[in-house]
Structure formats: C-alpha cells, structure tokens
Amino acid sequence: MDSRLTIRDFLRVFDLVSSNGTKQQSKYQLDGLSAWHDFDGYTCWLGYKDVTVTLMFHGSLKIEYDKPSSYNELVERCLALTASEPMS
C-alpha cells in the first residue's frame, strides 16, 4: 500500500465522494472516483478505473488493481481531493 494514504484518508475520500458527488444508480461519482457501500454500511468501496479499494468495518483495507499507473492516479486524486477540503 502507498504510504501517502492511510485507512483514515481513504475513509475521508469515501465521505467526500458520497457527500459531494452525484448519485448514479447505487454509486456516487466525483472527479472520476466512485463510492458505494453494502446494505448495512459495514463495507465501503472506492473505485477508479481498474482500482477497487475495499474498506471494511474493523479497519481492514484491501486494494486491488491491474495497472500500477491506475493506482498511482487514484492516490493523486485522493490527495488532491483531501487537500482541497479542510479537516473537520
């Protein structure tokens, strides 16, 4: 995992996308990122191109991707998104 982003950072990105994005079917979309969750909210996902970040209830994180370049783009988008939003 890229050390520039923690589980907390990914959760913050999930919150920003789901709060500020547009809902399309069951996913929220913002700046090329997708955010969605299961029925009870215990598992959340972030998606970008071929990258899927799974955020699980007990603080577990799973990142799957085919192309390292896609993952690097996701990291850059997440960093830019969190830099533009003040911490609450």
C-alpha positions in Angstrom: 0.0 0.0 0.0 1.2 3.5 -0.8 2.3 5.1 2.5 0.9 8.5 1.5 -2.7 7.3 2.3 -3.9 5.7 5.4 -7.2 3.9 6.0 -8.5 7.1 7.6 -7.6 9.0 4.4 -9.5 6.5 2.3 -12.5 6.8 4.6 -12.3 10.6 4.3 -12.3 10.3 0.5 -15.2 8.0 0.7 -17.1 10.5 2.7 -16.2 13.4 0.4 -17.3 11.5 -2.7 -20.5 10.2 -1.1 -21.4 13.7 0.3 -20.4 15.9 -2.6 -20.7 13.5 -5.6 -23.7 12.9 -7.9 -25.6 9.7 -7.3 -25.8 7.4 -10.4 -27.7 4.2 -9.7 -26.2 2.9 -6.4 -22.8 4.7 -6.7 -21.7 8.3 -6.0 -19.4 9.8 -8.6 -16.9 12.7 -8.1 -13.8 13.6 -10.1 -13.6 10.2 -11.7 -13.9 8.4 -8.3 -16.8 6.2 -7.4 -18.0 5.4 -3.8 -20.6 2.8 -2.8 -21.4 0.6 0.2 -23.2 -2.6 1.1 -26.8 -2.7 2.5 -25.8 -2.2 6.2 -22.8 0.1 5.5 -20.2 -2.3 7.1 -18.2 -2.5 3.9 -17.5 0.5 1.6 -15.7 0.7 -1.7 -13.9 3.3 -3.7 -13.3 2.8 -7.3 -11.2 4.4 -10.1 -10.6 2.8 -13.5 -9.4 -0.8 -12.7 -8.8 0.0 -9.0 -11.0 -1.1 -6.2 -10.4 -0.1 -2.5 -12.4 -2.1 0.0 -12.8 -0.6 3.4 -14.2 -3.0 6.0 -15.9 -2.3 9.3 -13.0 -3.4 11.6 -10.4 -1.2 9.9 -9.3 -3.7 7.3 -8.3 -2.4 3.9 -7.9 -4.3 0.6 -6.6 -2.7 -2.6 -6.9 -4.5 -5.9 -5.8 -3.2 -9.3 -4.5 -4.4 -12.6 -2.3 -1.4 -13.6 0.1 0.3 -11.1 -0.4 3.5 -13.1 -4.2 3.4 -12.3 -3.4 3.0 -8.6 -1.0 6.0 -8.7 -3.6 8.1 -10.4 -6.1 7.1 -7.7 -3.7 8.1 -5.0 -3.1 11.5 -6.7 -6.8 12.2 -7.0 -7.4 11.2 -3.4 -4.5 13.5 -2.2 -5.8 16.4 -4.3 -9.4 15.9 -3.0 -8.4 15.8 0.6 -6.0 18.7 0.2 -8.9 20.9 -1.1 -11.2 20.0 1.9 -10.5 21.2 5.4 -10.3 18.6 8.1 -13.3 18.6 10.4 
